[in-house]
Each structure stands twice: as structure tokens, then as C-alpha cells.
Amino acid sequence: VRDAMDSLKLWRELENEVGEPLIVTTGGLDHGDIDANLRALQACGATTEVIDGAVASERWPAYSFPSDSRVLFQPDAGYARADHCLRAFVTSATSHGAELRTSFRVHALKDDGGRALVETDDDTISARVAVVTAGGWVNELIGTIGEPLPVDVTRQTVAYFEMDPAISFPTLVDWTDPPLYSLPAPGIGVKVGAHHVGPITDPNESGVVDEGTVEVMTAWTRKRYPLAARDPVAAETCIYTSTANERFIFERRG
């Protein structure tokens, strides 16, 4: 929670630099077993509100919650405009002197006595430091620099449901079994995903949509989103790269 709160300030700085919104603040809801999240938010001084399902359904008509359930509202939550964020990173970096290289493969990273060596298809780049943010490919790249990171790479399925774009609604994590989440999908309506249910995967292989997961998400969407289409218009996969406790890894090697 503290990392998220700190990073939001930096996101706003980047937005000012590039002149466009990157993080869309919708507010966020947690439904179900909310106590652990509530404690974490409160411990960090985040703004929170706990309401019952009837009040939540009235406040946000896109949703339908059991009237006696508990809903946690966090007004600073939202979603990232991923493509815009990627362009903003590149714009900011290159404007400060970075050189962008694309369309070649990095095979490994090595520690050469105080320099980082980046081995590519074309040559070997020597740098004072290399920052690795390679997701599912991270353990392919760190090469001889210590032990592999303790992460699992899994293939997750997400689906999209049409809904009137004029309807605004917060993001939602429903702590069911499995946990399900949803957020606005601009131009479509709603994006729905199941959290940590997919299999271990090779990130170099093409993803295959799990139809069983789509059925679970469809049944949930019909119950939770009365104004959305009853069936998805599209489904795809994405890759999770996760530690056992879902915390991020920030560490230096060599």
C-alpha cells in the first residue's frame, strides 16, 4: 500500500511532464473478506469507507451486491492507460538523453567486474548499471548473476463485456473463490479477470484462452453487472510474474 501511495505522486509528476493523463482515478471497491485490506489501508493513512451492499448498489448502479454484504471503498484507486504509460516512459527517458533500441533480442546479463554486460543478437553492450524489468523473462536474462528470482510465471485469462460507456464505475476486487476483478475497458465496457487461477507457463509460447475460466467470469459478470452484456465480446491471456507473497522484488546484484 505504501509503495502504491508513493508511486501515485510520481505518476502525477510524469503526467505533468508528458501533458496527458496516465492513471484514471475511478475509486476502487473490495467486496467480501475486506478486513485485511482495510487494516493495511488504514495503517498507511489511506482514505477508506466501509458501506453495505445496498448502499454500494445504489451509489454505483453498474453493480449489484447482496444488500447485507460489506463493501470497502478507496477513492484514490483506478487503472493505468497502459499504452499511454509506455509511450510516456519512452518520451520522458529519451527527452533526458536515453537512447531507445528496439526489435532485437537480449539473451543474457552478466556482471563483468563492476560493469553490466547486456548480450544481444547484434553485440554486447557494457553499462555502469542495468535495470531489469523483464516480467516473465527475468530469469532467462539474469544469466550468471546469482540465483534465479523466486517467481512463478503463470498464464491468466481475461474477458471483455460490452456496457454503455457513459456508465462510470469504480474498479472492483471480489474476494470470492477464485478472486475476481473488474475495471473499465475504454471503448468496450468492462474488463474481467480471475486472479491467480492460471497454469504455470512459458512466456515464449502463445497463450490459449481457458474456456472454463471464461465461464466462471461470465457467470460472475451476469450476477455483479446487471447493465453489462451477458456474454463476452472477446477474451485473451496475459502473464503474471509473481512472488509467493505477491510483494515486489527490488534488489541489487553486483
C-alpha positions in Angstrom: 0.0 0.0 0.0 2.8 2.4 0.8 4.5 1.7 -2.5 1.3 2.4 -4.3 0.7 5.6 -2.5 4.3 6.8 -3.1 4.2 5.8 -6.7 0.9 7.8 -7.4 2.8 11.0 -6.7 5.4 10.0 -9.2 2.7 9.1 -11.8 1.3 12.6 -11.4 4.7 14.1 -12.0 5.1 12.1 -15.2 1.6 13.2 -16.3 2.6 16.8 -15.9 5.8 16.2 -17.8 4.1 14.5 -20.8 0.9 16.5 -20.7 -1.7 13.7 -20.6 -3.5 11.6 -18.0 -2.0 8.2 -17.4 -3.7 7.0 -14.2 -7.5 7.3 -14.3 -8.9 7.7 -10.8 -12.2 5.8 -10.6 -12.1 4.8 -7.0 -11.9 1.1 -6.1 -14.1 -1.4 -4.3 -13.3 -4.6 -2.4 -16.2 -6.9 -1.7 -16.3 -10.0 0.6 -13.5 -10.6 3.0 -12.2 -7.0 3.3 -10.7 -6.8 6.8 -7.0 -7.4 5.8 -7.2 -4.8 3.1 -9.0 -2.4 5.4 -6.3 -2.7 8.0 -3.5 -2.2 5.5 -5.0 0.9 4.0 -5.8 2.4 7.4 -2.2 1.6 8.7 -0.8 3.7 5.8 -3.3 6.6 6.3 -5.2 5.9 3.1 -8.8 7.2 2.8 -11.3 4.4 3.3 -15.1 4.0 3.6 -17.0 0.8 4.5 -20.6 0.6 3.3 -23.1 -2.2 2.9 -24.0 -3.8 -0.4 -27.4 -2.0 -0.7 -25.7 1.5 -0.4 -23.0 0.5 -2.9 -25.5 -0.8 -5.4 -27.4 2.5 -5.1 -24.3 4.7 -5.4 -23.0 2.8 -8.4 -25.9 1.3 -10.5 -23.4 -0.6 -12.7 -23.1 -3.0 -9.7 -25.4 -5.4 -7.9 -24.3 -6.5 -4.4 -26.1 -8.5 -1.8 -27.7 -5.9 0.5 -26.2 -7.2 3.7 -22.6 -7.6 2.4 -19.7 -5.3 3.2 -18.0 -3.2 0.6 -14.7 -1.3 1.1 -14.4 1.9 -1.0 -11.0 3.5 -1.6 -11.4 6.8 -3.6 -7.8 7.0 -4.9 -7.8 3.7 -6.8 -8.1 3.5 -10.5 -6.4 2.0 -13.6 -3.4 2.7 -15.8 -3.8 3.6 -19.5 -1.1 1.0 -20.4 -0.3 2.1 -24.0 -0.1 5.7 -23.0 2.1 4.9 -20.0 4.6 3.0 -22.2 4.8 6.0 -24.6 5.2 8.3 -21.6 8.1 6.3 -20.3 9.9 6.4 -23.6 9.1 10.1 -24.2 10.5 11.0 -20.8 13.6 8.8 -21.0 14.6 9.9 -24.5 14.0 13.6 -23.6 16.5 13.2 -20.8 19.2 11.7 -23.1 18.3 8.0 -23.2 18.7 6.1 -26.5 15.9 3.7 -27.4 16.8 0.4 -29.2 14.1 -1.9 -30.4 13.5 -5.1 -32.4 16.4 -7.2 -31.2 16.6 -9.9 -28.5 18.6 -9.6 -25.3 19.9 -13.1 -24.4 21.6 -12.6 -21.0 23.0 -10.2 -18.5 26.4 -10.7 -16.8 28.5 -8.9 -14.2 31.9 -8.0 -15.6 33.8 -6.7 -12.5 31.7 -3.7 -11.9 30.1 -3.3 -15.3 26.9 -4.8 -16.6 27.2 -6.7 -19.9 24.0 -6.9 -21.9 24.3 -9.7 -24.6 22.1 -9.1 -27.6 21.6 -10.5 -31.1 23.9 -7.9 -32.5 26.5 -7.1 -29.9 27.3 -6.8 -26.2 26.5 -3.6 -24.5 28.6 -2.5 -21.5 26.9 -0.2 -19.0 27.5 1.1 -15.5 24.2 -0.4 -14.4 21.4 -2.4 -16.0 17.8 -2.2 -14.7 15.9 -5.4 -15.4 12.1 -5.2 -15.6 11.5 -8.2 -17.8 8.5 -9.8 -16.2 8.2 -13.5 -17.1 11.5 -13.4 -18.9 13.5 -12.2 -15.9 15.2 -15.5 -15.1 16.2 -16.0 -18.7 18.1 -12.7 -18.6 19.9 -12.5 -15.3 22.3 -15.2 -16.5 25.2 -15.8 -14.2 24.3 -13.0 -11.7 23.3 -15.1 -8.7 20.3 -17.4 -8.1 17.1 -17.2 -10.1 14.4 -15.0 -8.7 11.7 -16.8 -6.6 8.9 -16.1 -9.1 6.2 -18.2 -10.8 5.2 -17.3 -14.3 1.5 -18.1 -15.0 -0.9 -17.6 -17.8 -4.2 -15.8 -16.9 -7.4 -15.4 -18.9 -9.3 -12.2 -19.1 -12.6 -11.3 -20.8 -14.4 -8.2 -22.0 -18.1 -7.4 -21.7 -19.9 -4.6 -23.5 -21.6 -1.9 -21.4 -22.7 1.7 -22.1 -19.5 3.8 -22.0 -21.5 6.6 -20.3 -21.8 4.5 -17.2 -19.0 5.2 -14.7 -18.0 2.8 -12.0 -15.0 2.0 -9.7 -12.7 -0.9 -10.1 -13.7 -4.0 -8.1 -12.0 -6.9 -6.5 -14.5 -9.5 -5.4 -12.8 -11.8 -2.8 -14.6 -15.0 -4.0 -13.0 -18.3 -4.7 -11.3 -17.7 -7.0 -10.9 -13.9 -6.5 -12.3 -11.9 -9.5 -11.6 -8.4 -10.5 -13.0 -5.9 -13.0 -12.2 -2.4 -14.3 -13.4 -0.1 -17.0 -12.3 -1.1 -20.5 -12.5 2.2 -22.6 -14.4 1.7 -25.8 -15.8 -1.6 -24.7 -17.2 -1.6 -21.2 -15.8 -3.9 -18.6 -12.7 -6.0 -18.4 -12.9 -9.0 -16.0 -10.2 -11.3 -14.8 -9.7 -14.2 -12.4 -6.8 -13.7 -10.0 -4.1 -16.4 -9.8 -6.0 -19.3 -11.3 -4.0 -19.9 -14.5 -1.3 -22.5 -15.0 2.5 -22.2 -14.9 3.5 -21.1 -18.4 6.5 -20.5 -20.8 6.2 -16.8 -21.7 7.7 -17.6 -25.1 4.7 -19.7 -26.1 1.4 -18.3 -27.4 -1.4 -18.1 -24.9 -4.5 -20.2 -25.1 -7.8 -18.8 -23.5 -9.1 -21.1 -20.8 -12.8 -21.6 -21.6 -13.6 -22.8 -18.1 -12.3 -19.6 -16.6 -14.3 -17.6 -19.1 -17.5 -19.4 -18.0 -16.7 -18.6 -14.4 -16.2 -14.9 -15.2 -19.3 -14.8 -17.4 -21.5 -16.2 -14.6 -20.0 -13.7 -12.1 -20.4 -10.7 -14.5 -24.1 -11.6 -15.1 -24.6 -11.5 -11.3 -22.5 -8.5 -10.5 -23.0 -6.3 -13.6 -26.7 -6.1 -14.4 -26.2 -3.5 -17.1 -23.4 -5.3 -19.0 -23.9 -7.7 -21.9 -24.5 -11.3 -20.8 -21.7 -12.8 -22.9 -18.1 -11.6 -23.5 -17.2 -10.0 -26.8 -13.5 -11.0 -26.5 -11.1 -13.0 -24.3 -7.4 -13.1 -24.2 -4.5 -14.1 -22.0 -1.9 -12.2 -20.0 1.1 -13.2 -18.0 1.5 -12.9 -14.2 5.0 -13.0 -12.7 4.5 -13.4 -9.0 6.3 -14.0 -5.8 4.7 -16.3 -3.2 3.5 -13.4 -1.1 2.8 -11.1 -4.1 5.3 -8.5 -3.0 7.5 -6.8 -5.5 11.3 -7.5 -5.7 13.6 -4.5 -5.6 17.2 -5.7 -5.2 20.7 -5.0 -6.5 23.0 -7.7 -7.8 26.7 -7.0 -8.3 
